[in-house]
Amino acid sequence: MATPLQIKQYREQGYFISDDAISPDMLAALEAGARRAVEKVRSGAVVATAERISIGGPGVEPRHVLGLIAPEFGEPIFAEYLMSEPVESYVRALVGGPLRLGWVALIVLCGPTEYDTGWHRDFGQEERDGSREVELEILGRYRKNLVKWHLALVDDACLWLVPGSQRRYRTEQEREVLINNRKGDVPHAQQIVLQKGQTIFWNGNTIHRGRLPAGVNERLTLTGALVKHEEDQREVLDERFRWQLADNVRAGLPVRMQDYYDRWRQVQDF
Ligand SMILES: [Fe+2]
């Protein structure tokens, strides 16, 4: 259960870390499922693109694995996890319900490799260099009903963020790293150090960066999201999830998740 302190930290600082958002049994099963899913993409047994999930094709070294709940993966653990009681309880504490599908995906790094996203806000197609008025309007509106999180399947110290930056206009120094020098230093940045099994619930409107620490060769982190459903709020299909429109996706989901799927589908413009 989310504590009042965690909820306060989420509202003010833009994140909190939980030790109990997953049961030990589920964690072991998810890690095993994640490693199998990565191997399926690597071997070409499953080809997972934003457009479509299919079986048999060229293998690739994955960095993001989408489509984990698609029937082609044959890994029901991911849908079970997305609907698991602790996850849903945290999300409901933050945004209420009813909920609709967000996503469940893997961030995979298998080294030695370079990884540095540079500083950004997760603004999608929104203006990234707006005036104070424009930026505050986006911060007040964008993804307000979405809760996202990272679950570390192995220790993960890749995420950096500027606490509280989701609530205010960027400073001049922040603008410099958001626009001109995305790999520069920025004041008050905090490294998020997750131990295996810890979950960070965080707001992507914060100024943040993903960077593999020197000497670390592996990242295996599950990213998830659920959305408070508001049926009058249409949304433009996020092209990363076009594969979810395929006819076989809904039927492959657990019955309870079909409701989540239907609510998602109902508001998509594509
Ligand atoms: Fe991001």
Residues whose N, C-alpha, C, O or C-beta is under 5 A from the ligand:
A	BS01	LIG	D122
